[in-house]
Amino acid sequence: MATLPNCPSCDSEYTYEDSGLLVCPMCGHEWTKASELEAEEEALVKDANGNVLNDGDNVSVIKDLKVKGSSNVIKQGTKIKGIRLVDPDDGHDLDCKVPGFGKMALKSAFVKKID
């Protein structure tokens, strides 16, 4: 017998399946297995090309980025080593050390993964 996941709303372990829906008897929350898979996929951080990013990956900037509070620009093609994934703050989901600028947060949509 396959084990059913805990309720995403109240974390109750007493979930059951009813007509393709997963139901929590404790709080009444109903969800589908597909929504659970979407939530897992949404948690992944992807670069501009759709590649999954992980801590420690090396990336390259795909377009010139203006630096807020400065007249300087991070040039396209700048290589950044050893990124760190963080919870998004205004969409900035990467912490990294940009050469010539120091520590800063970037959006994953403006980088591509390199080997």
C-alpha positions in Angstrom: 0.0 0.0 0.0 1.4 3.4 -1.0 1.7 5.9 1.8 -0.2 9.2 1.3 1.5 12.5 1.9 0.7 14.7 4.9 -1.7 17.5 4.5 0.1 20.6 3.1 -2.2 22.9 5.2 -2.0 21.4 8.7 0.6 18.6 8.3 -1.9 16.0 9.5 -0.9 12.4 8.7 -4.5 11.2 8.5 -5.1 11.9 4.8 -7.2 9.8 2.5 -8.0 9.6 -1.2 -11.5 10.2 -2.5 -12.3 10.3 -6.2 -8.8 11.4 -7.3 -8.6 14.1 -4.5 -6.5 13.8 -1.4 -8.5 14.9 1.6 -7.5 15.9 5.2 -10.2 15.0 7.8 -8.6 17.2 10.4 -8.9 20.6 8.5 -11.0 19.7 5.5 -8.3 20.7 3.0 -8.6 19.0 -0.5 -5.8 18.9 -3.1 -4.7 16.8 -6.1 -1.6 14.8 -6.6 -0.8 17.0 -9.6 -0.8 20.1 -7.5 1.7 18.4 -5.1 4.0 17.7 -8.0 3.7 21.3 -9.3 4.6 22.6 -5.8 7.8 20.4 -5.8 8.7 21.6 -9.3 8.0 25.2 -8.4 10.6 24.9 -5.5 13.4 24.3 -8.1 15.5 27.3 -9.1 16.1 27.4 -12.8 18.3 29.6 -15.0 17.3 31.5 -18.1 17.6 28.3 -20.2 15.6 26.2 -17.8 18.5 24.3 -16.3 18.2 23.5 -12.6 20.6 25.5 -10.4 22.2 24.1 -7.2 24.4 25.5 -4.5 28.0 25.9 -5.7 27.2 26.1 -9.4 29.0 28.4 -11.7 26.9 30.8 -13.8 27.4 33.5 -16.4 25.3 36.8 -16.7 23.3 36.8 -19.9 22.7 40.6 -20.2 24.1 43.8 -18.8 22.6 44.5 -15.3 22.4 47.9 -13.7 23.5 47.9 -10.1 21.0 49.6 -7.9 22.5 52.7 -6.2 25.5 52.8 -8.5 26.3 54.0 -12.0 28.2 50.7 -12.6 26.9 47.8 -14.7 27.6 44.1 -14.5 28.6 43.2 -18.0 27.1 40.4 -20.1 29.3 37.3 -19.9 30.6 38.0 -16.3 31.4 34.6 -14.8 30.2 34.0 -11.2 31.6 31.1 -9.2 29.9 29.3 -6.3 26.4 30.6 -6.2 24.2 30.0 -3.2 20.4 29.5 -3.4 18.3 31.5 -1.0 14.6 32.2 -0.4 13.5 34.8 -3.0 13.5 38.4 -1.7 11.8 40.5 -4.4 12.7 37.7 -6.9 16.4 37.7 -6.1 17.0 34.0 -5.4 20.8 33.8 -5.7 23.5 35.0 -3.4 26.9 35.3 -5.0 30.2 37.3 -5.1 30.4 39.2 -8.4 34.0 40.0 -9.5 34.6 43.7 -9.1 31.4 44.3 -7.2 31.4 42.0 -4.1 28.5 40.2 -2.5 25.1 40.7 -4.0 21.7 39.0 -4.8 20.7 38.2 -8.3 17.7 36.8 -10.1 18.1 33.4 -11.6 16.4 34.6 -14.8 19.4 36.7 -15.7 22.1 34.0 -15.5 22.9 30.8 -17.3 24.6 27.7 -15.9 28.1 27.0 -17.1 30.4 24.0 -16.5 
